[in-house]
Amino acid sequence: MSNSPFNPPVRTLMGPGPSDVHPRILEAMSRPTIGHLDPKFIEMMDDIKTRLQYAFQTKNAMTMPISAPGSAGMESCFVNLVEPGDKVIVCQNGVFGGRMKENVIRCGATPVMVEDEWGRAVDPDKLRDALKANPDARVVAFVHAETSTGAQSDAETLCRIAREHDCLTIVDAVTSLGGTPVKVDDWGIDAIYSGTQKCLSCAPGLSPVSFSQRALDFVSSRNHPVQSWFLDLNLVMGYWGEGAKRAYHHTAPVNALYGLHEALVMLQEEGLENAWARHRLHHNALKAGLEAMGLSFVVPEDERLPQLNAVTIPEGVDDATVRGRLLNDFNLEIGAGLGALASKVWRIGLMGNACNRRNVLFCLAALESVLSDLKAPIERGVAIDAAMGQYTD
Ligand SMILES: *Cc1c(COP(=O)(O)O)cnc(C)c1O
């Protein structure tokens, strides 16, 4: 074993997350660690909660980061809102809906699956039919932004349908928060979770969540204790809760929270609407370039996420070879396909701080260079112009 420190290479992260972390956030994370019950730290926790309410567009008091990655945010929603014996409708159109199903089963509940093709949005009519066929369902869960395919579902409509049937909603907004509109109060979402490493451009490891009063009323009237001690909201609230004297629950990841705080300050400086518009603008440029090159998108245009671009790998081109050369020769990371789409698509992320013009042009040039070298059937010399065309009005 050598004593040399680990020096990671400087990459450009244009995969499904983590995305490039802004230097301001890295700098914030290197500030001195203080006690997690220090009055100054508690002030910052309160500030994070307020700023997360802005990011989620909610007045929910129970809005805070779970001290673990997005998957733990997912689990916190399920273990608190689902009881043994419950029936839960899970809409699945990609990998992450499958994880929701797994969570339901592990809660001792029964999942009713509403399946849509991978690469398509969740079909609201199918949800309506499932609710009619299962009037005893208590919860509806779906993924707003399916990172495995790049499809965006109509969260507002799906939540409205769920409410008409008196169901609580659990929404995965890991990839949507900060990149496309997420409106917790307007849409009537009961439980939502996100992640720090996608469109918030923060380091991985935290999961912002928010719970409505209806959700909290359910949690406090459960028949069975929440099976997870760490994620039991009744206990987490003692630490993150309003006004109450903070009680030790776990040691908060102090420096990671400095990073999230800085990310949220930056989000407010830019403004949510501007952040959404930026993701849209650079997506349009990347799309113009990729299509000019001859690559085609997996998801129909009106169901597409701007921050996650899934394109079909051209005939005869080896997935791993291309991604390997992008990484080794250009320090550029793009994502592989997941699950049913493995080795069939690339997933090019334009998330948070990685979503900028320089990266769009860099990615197009690098991809064109590698594909040309491999004699792939693409149009050469047109992608950059096509992308630039989107930047001039
Ligand atoms: C990334 C992601 C997750 C999981 O987040 P982790 O931080 O990797 O645990 C969950 N859902 C979606 C839609 C994601 O994109």
The ligand as a Tripos MOL2 file, in Angstrom:
@<TRIPOS>MOLECULE
LIG
   15    15     1     0     0
SMALL
NO_CHARGES

@<TRIPOS>ATOM
      1 C1        -30.3790    8.5520   -9.2240 C.3       1 LIG1
      2 C2        -31.8010    8.1780   -8.9870 C.ar      1 LIG1
      3 C3        -32.2340    7.5410   -7.8040 C.ar      1 LIG1
      4 C4        -31.2880    7.0490   -6.7530 C.3       1 LIG1
      5 O1        -30.5210    8.0200   -6.1630 O.3       1 LIG1
      6 P1        -29.1570    7.5950   -5.4250 P.3       1 LIG1
      7 O2        -28.6410    8.8940   -4.9090 O.co2     1 LIG1
      8 O3        -28.3070    6.9550   -6.4620 O.co2     1 LIG1
      9 O4        -29.5020    6.6420   -4.3430 O.co2     1 LIG1
     10 C5        -33.5810    7.3050   -7.6520 C.ar      1 LIG1
     11 N1        -34.4630    7.6570   -8.5990 N.ar      1 LIG1
     12 C6        -34.0920    8.2480   -9.7410 C.ar      1 LIG1
     13 C7        -35.1240    8.6240  -10.7560 C.3       1 LIG1
     14 C8        -32.7440    8.5210   -9.9690 C.ar      1 LIG1
     15 O5        -32.3710    9.1040  -11.1130 O.3       1 LIG1
@<TRIPOS>BOND
     1     1     2 1
     2     2     3 ar
     3     2    14 ar
     4     3     4 1
     5     3    10 ar
     6     4     5 1
     7     5     6 1
     8     6     7 2
     9     6     8 1
    10     6     9 1
    11    10    11 ar
    12    11    12 ar
    13    12    13 1
    14    12    14 ar
    15    14    15 1
@<TRIPOS>SUBSTRUCTURE
     1 LIG1         1 GROUP 0 **** ****
